[in-house]
Amino acid sequence: MTEVRVPTLGESVTEATVATWFKKPGDAVAVDEMLCELETDKVTVEVPSPVAGTLSEIVAAEGDTVGVDALLAQISEGGEATAAPAKKEAAPAKSDDSGASVDVMVPTLGESVTEATVSTWFKAVGDTVAQDEMLCELETDKVSVEVPAPAAGVLSEITAPEGTTVDATAKLAVIGGSASAAASAPAAAPAPAAAPTGGRDVEDAPSAKKLMAEKGLSPDQVTGTGRDGRIMKEDVMKAVVPAAPAAAAAPRAPVSSDDASREERVKMTRLRQTIAKRLKDSQNTAAMLTTYNEVDMTEVMALRNEYKDLFLKKHGVKLGFMSFFTKACCHALKEVPEVNAEIDGTDIVYKNFVHMGIAAGTPTGLVVPVIRDADAMSFHAIEQAIAEKGARARDGKLSMAEMQGGTFTISNGGVYGSLMSSPILNPPQSGILGMHKIQDRPMAINGQVVIRPMMYLALSYDHRIVDGKGAVTFLVRVKEALEDPRRLLMDL
């Protein structure tokens, strides 16, 4: 019997959702044939069959959330009996009945994080749980951490109820092997709540306590919306700036029964949730400002038309506009390095290289694959990289590593017909260039009105480290390089 497990999902990604099974139990499978598809908050991952045989059991059904290396299915090879899984599971059940149990411990919380608060239990004492099924959620100052079951069985004891603050080595619960193991557990379940603090009988979120200390607020000045009136970080933020969250939390407008019957409610994918969160975080964190200019695309279009056939014949890839813009941006970033930098606490980190992010629209949302060391690449190498990563993005096959480490981003809204827009920064980057539709417009050239193919350019930048002069200079250098492409060859 061969086990099919969750593959490595990428840096910092610890879980995924089983989106689709392409096979069902009893189906024959070939080596490397796709068995199922997993969805993370960044990419879609296909899971191939490690061996040829028969899919004897599916352990993680569609919609289940699984961790890295979790068991997805089992495959029997050759003539191996498909009944083996049941037989295989029988032995552990017997040993569990004899008193074996598994402790559920606090998982790794991350660098410099030493404690967390138990925010929500998804299971109650006496519930049956599957391996890798989510048991509870912990909240730290930085992130929320879901805790999966380390083994299948019955949740026989909860040692850290909701609201409890636990350290990085604490025990959260105990899983027994059978229902009989949980028979006496309910009496032990109602553990005492966390010690009262400040005269209140509930423990506030660590992130909320930290923020209250920073803002000089006491708990009685904040209205808690968590369980039993627990104060969350968002509650403190509302108390500090009450107007902004109130607008964001406005209730949904009343909907008539006729309209409601014609609506469709669909849960956001993890990718869309992540995109929404990162974009809003960018607006909340950076002092974002946008400056605009326009570029005459006559020379670039003429050069492209002259060499596109020869370029395709020699390099096997089409000559597009993106390589010109990538080259122009790399050239301008050398002169204005702060646009290629990022803020780390009270430091500015200058990058002596350009890892260029190229925003790409996909059926599931916007992703930004990164072309590393784009400043050292030729035109054809840039075009090949863009074509290859664009295809992988549309197929949902980009790895996490391919979307991390960018220092600057280019977004081309012109392919969708956008004439003018203000792109949002891709944190922690300090600059993003927005390209737009090329449109013929009358222009005054040497005292004469002529029709030229014009494009509006928009540079959004973090005003905390990029001054207006630097931003305008950057955009002017991009404009100059595109209106006279020979400057790129001459490094002028």
N, C-alpha and C positions, 0 to 999 in steps of 0.2 A: 504494500500500500504506500502510495506517495502523497505527501501532504502539499497542498497549494497554499502558500502564505502571501501576505501583503508584502510587496517589494519595497525597497527604499523609496521614499516619496520626495526626497529633496531636503536641503538644508532648512532646519527649523520647522518642518512639517511633520507632525506626529500622528495624524489621523486622516482618514478619508471616509467617504460614504460609498457604499456599493450601489452604483447607479443602474447597471444592466447586466444580467446574465445572458450570454449568448448560447449556453448549453444548459441542459437539464439532466438530472440524475438518470443514468442508464444510457446516455448518449456516448458514442465512441468519439474519442478525440485523438488528434495527431500531435506530434511534438511541435511546439511553438504555435499551435492553433489558439486563437483568442478565446479565452473562457469567459471573462467578464471585464467590466470597465468600472474603475474607481474614480470618484470625483473629489478633489481637494479644493481648497479656497483659491488655488492658483491655476491648476492644470487638470486635465483628464488623463488617467493612467490606464493603459490596457494591460491585462494580466494574461500572459501566454501559458500554455500547458507545458510543464517541465518534461513530461514523458508522454508516450503513446499508451492508450488504454481506454478504460471506461470510467466516466464520471460517476462514482458510486455514491457520493454524498455532498450536498451543499451545506456548509456550516453557517455562513454569513449570507443571509437573504438580501434581496434588493431593499435599499433603504436603511440597512444596518450601518452603524458607525463603527469602524474598526481601526485599531492601532497598527503601527509598523510591526511586521512579522506575525500578525494575527493569523489564525487558521481560517482560510476561506472555503476550502473544499478538500476532498480526498479522491484520488484516482487509483483504481485497481489496474494493475498492469497485466497484460496477457490474459490467462485464464483464471486469475485470482478471484476468489469469490467476492461478490459485492456485499455479502452479509457481514464481512469482516468488521466494518465500523461499529456495528452494534455489539459484536463480541468484544471489540477493543475497549468500548466504553463500560462494559459490565464490570471489569476488574476494579477500576477506580471507585465505582459506586459502592462496592463491597467494603473496600478499605475505608471509605468515608463514613459508612454506617458504623464502623467500629470506633469512630471518634476523631478521624482526621479532619483538620480544618486549615484554612488558609487566611493569613492576616492581610488586610488591605492597608497598605502604607501610603503616606504622602509621596507622590512622585517628585522627580527633580523639578524644582520651581524656577530655575534659571540663575544666572550669575548674580551674586550679591543679594538674592532674595532669601530670607531666612524664615519667614512665616507666612501663613495664609489664613483666610477665614473660610469656613465651610458655608457656602452661600445657599446651596440647594441639594437636597437628596432626591434622586429620581426613583429610588427604590425604598421600600419599607421593610422592616424586619419580618421575616417569613416569606418574602418574595423569592421566587426562583430566578436565578440570573444565569446568563450564558457567558462564556469566556469573551472578554473584550467588550461586553455590554457596559454602557456608561452607568456608573453608580451614583456619582455626585459631582458637583462642580465647586472648585475652590477659587477664591478671589484673592489676588495679591495686589500690590501697589501698581503693578505694570500690566498684568494680563489675567484672564480667567483660564483656569486649567481644569479640564475634564479628567476624571479618574475612572479608568476602565476596570472591570473585574479581572483579576489575575487568573481566575479559574472558574469553571462552571460549578453550580451548586445552589445552596439556599443561603440568603443573607440572614445569618443567625444572630448577629449583634451589631449595633451601631455605637461605637465608642466616642465619636465626635459628632454630636447633633448640629443642626443648622445654627449658625451664629457663633460657633466655637472657633477660637483662634488656635491654630496648631503650628508647631515648628516643623522643620524640614524632615524630621525623623519620626514623626508621630504616627500612631496607628489610628486608622479611621474606622475600621469595621472588621468583622470576622465572617468568612464564608464557610459554611459547613457543607457536607457532601450530600445530604438528603433532607427531606421534609422533617424527618424525625429529629434531626439535629437542631431544628429551629423550634421544636415544640415548647421548650422552656424559655426561649429567648425573649418573647414579648415583654415579660416582666422586667427584663434588664434594659429594654430599649429606652424607656423614658429617662435618659440620663439628665442630670441637672444642667440647667442652662449655664452659659458662661458667667463668670463672676461679674456682679454689677459694677459698673464704672460710672463715677460721677452721679450716684444716686439713681441711675437708670438700671432696669433689669434686663437689658439687652446689650450685646457687644456690637459696636459699630464696625463697619468695614475699615481695615487698616488704611486703605487709600484715603478714606474719608477723614479719619483721625489725623493723618499726616497733613491733608489739605487744610483742615480746620486750624491746626497748629500754625501753618504758614500764614493763614489769613487772619489769625487772631480771633477766631470764632469759638464760642462754647456750644455744646450740644443743644442747649435749650434755645439757641438762636436759629437752629436748622430743623426743618420738618423732615423726618425720615419717611421714605416711601418703601423701604425694604420690609421683609417679614417682621412682624411684631413691632413695627416702627423703627427698624434698624436704619441708621443713617448710611447712605451710599455716597460715593464720590460725586455722582450727578446731583444729589441733593445739596451738597456744599456749593457746587458751582452755581446752582439756582439761587442760593442764598447770597452769593457774591454778586452775581449779575442776573437779577430776577427777570429782566425783560426779554433777553435773548432766548433762554430755554422756553419761556412761556409761548413764544411764537412758534418754536419748533414743535412744541407738544400740543398744538392746537388740535381739538377733536375733529374727527372727520365730519364733514357736512352731512346733514340728514339726507337719506336716500329713500325715495319712494319705493314701495313694494314692486311696482312695475319695472323701475330702473334696476332694482336689486336682482330681479329675476334674469336680467340680461347682462349682468356683470359676471366676470370670471376672476376669482381670486387664486393666485399662484404664488407659492412660496419662493422667495428670492433664492437663487443659487448661491453657494458659498462664494463663488467668484464675484458675483454682483454685489454681495454684502461687503466683501473685502474692498472692491473698487469704491463703493460708496463711503466706507469708513476712511480709506486713505485720502480720498479727495477732500472730505470734510476736515480731516486732521490737518491736511496741507493748508487749508484756508485759515484754520484756527491757530496754526503755529507760525507760519511765515508771514512777514510783512510784504504781501504780494502786490506787485505793481506791474502794469503792462505798458510798453512803449511800442509805437507803430512806425512803419515806413512802407515804401513800395519799391518794387524792383522792375526794371524793364527787362523782360526775358528774351529780347530779340537775339542777342549774341549766343546765349546758351542754346536756344532753339535752332539757330543756324548751325552751330557746331555739332549739335546732336544729329541733325538731319544729314549733315555732310559725312559723318563717320559711323552712323548707327549700323549700316549693313556690314561694313568692314569689322566693326567692333564685335558684332554678333558672330561673324564667320570665324574670327580669331579666338574669341574667348568663350563662345557658346552661351552667352547671356546678353540680354538686351541692355542697351544704354539708356537709362532713365534719367529723371531729374534728381532723384534722391542722392546719387553719388556726387553731383555738383554741389548740392546743399550741404552734404556731409563734409566735403572737402572745404567749402567756404566757412562752415562753422568751426572746424578744426583750426583753420587759419586764423579766424578771429579770436578764438579762445586763447591762442598763444599771446596775443596782444592784451587781452583783458582776462587774465587768469582767474579773477574772483568769480566770474560767471561759471567757471568750471570747479569751484570750490564748494565746501559745505561747512556748516557750523556743527561743532561737537562740544557741547557745554559752553565754556567761555573761550574756546579755541576756534580758529579758522583753519581748516585742513585744505591746503592747496594740492591739486593733483597735477603731477607732471606727465600726464598721459590723458587720453580721451577714450573713455568707454562710452560709445554713442548708443543711446536708447532710441529705437525707432518704433513709435507707437503704431500698433496694428489692430484694426477692428476684426473681430471674429464673431461667429454666430452666437457665442456665449458671453461676449463682452470684450472690453479693451484690454490688451496685454502689451507689454513693452519689452520685446527681446533686445538684448544688448550686444552690440558689435564691439568686441574688445580691441583696444589699440587701433582704433579707426584712423588716428592721426598718422599711423605708419603704413597704411594700406593704399594700394593703387585704386584707380577708378574701377577696374574690372573686379578686383577682390572685394570692394565694397558692394558692387552690384550683385556678385555671387552670394555674399553673406546675406544681403537683404532678401534676395529671392528664396534662399534656402530657409532662413528663419521665418519668413512670411508664410511659406507653405506649411512649416511645422506648427506655426501658430494657428492657422486655419484648421489644421487637423487635430488640434488640441494635444500635440505631442511635445511641446516645449518643456524642458526640465526647469526646476527651480533655479539651477545654476545659470541657465541662459537668460534669466530675467533679473539677475541681481548684479550689483556693483556698478551700475551706470553712473556717469558723472554729468551728463547733459542729455537732453531729449529733443527729438524733432517729431512734431505731430503734423500730419498732412491732411487737414480737413478739406483741401481742395478736391480730393478724389470723390467726395460726396457732394460737391457743388458749393461749399461754404465760401462766401466772399470776404467775410471778416469775422473774427472771433478772438476771444482772450483765453488762451490755454491755461490750465491749472498746473502748478508745479508738481513734479513727481518727487516727493521727499525721499531722502534728505538733499536732493539736488537743489541748486540755486538758480537754474535757468532752464527754460524750455522755449523752443522756437516753433511758432505756428505758421505753416504754409497754407496758402489758400488757392482758390480758383484763378487760373490764368484767363484774363478777359481783355478783349480789345477795347481800348479807350483812346479818345483824342488827347494828345499830349503836345505841349509846346516845346519843340526841339529847334534850337538856333533860330528862334523867331518865327518858325513855321508850325502850323498845326498838322500833326501827322498821327496816324493810327498806329498804336504800339500794343503788343501783348504785355499787359501789366499784371503784377501779382502783389497783393498786400501781404506784408510780413508783420508778425506780432511776436515780441519777445516779452514773456512774463518772467519776472526775476524777483529774488528775495532782497528787499530793500534794506534788510539788516546788514548785509555785507556787500551788496552791489549798489553803488551810487548811481544817480541818474546819468551822470557823465559817462560812466563805464558802460551802462546799458545802451545808451544812444550810440556810443563809439562802436560797440560790438555790432549793432544792427547796421550801421553805416558800412563797416568793413565787409559784412556779408553781402550787402547791396553792391558794393564796389567790385567784389570778386565775381559776382554773378553777371554784372553788366559788362565786365571785361575779363572773361575766363582765363586769358593769358596771364593774369596776375597770379593765379594759382600755380602755374608752371614756373613762374619767375620768383615765387615766394615774396610777392610785394604786397 
